[in-house]
């Protein structure tokens, strides 16, 4: 019986190696901080990075985005593609029609993308999935996936959680308004 336990323990240890030593503290972004950045960006920006946190095996970034009907594509199936950054949209308010596609044409050359999304380019979608997204919904957009708001009747406000396994975003970044 002890031999079986030792074999099982060895198999589990090989299948699930010890985790990387994590930081001894978690990072917070308080609701008041999110609201402060959001209210300061309305009419000036559609995307503000809040924090980029080193998680040991890359980074994770959190941004707040706010778009109105002036920021949709009027149904045109063009969008942006982040080459190394995935995004998880957490819808806070509003609703709109989102297009995602892994097939595209007429791609532009990637830009640096800055401290928000890393290398990015735009293209025309070939097919894809069109869906209505509203408050409370969550959408996972893998790196390399074209995404675009086709229609925003009023506004969409959402958090973008950005896993960054390649370290493309600046670890330790904290938006000045929330330091």
Secondary structure, DSSP 8 states (H G I E B T S, - for coil): -HHHHHHHHHHHHHHS-------SS-----HHHHHHHHHHHTTT-SEEEEEEEE-SSSEEEEEEEEEEGGGS-TT--EEEEESS--EEEEEEEEEEEEEEES-EES----B--HHHHSSEEEEEESS-EEEEEETT-EEEE-TT-EEEEEE-SSEEEEEEEEEETT--S-TT-B-GGG-
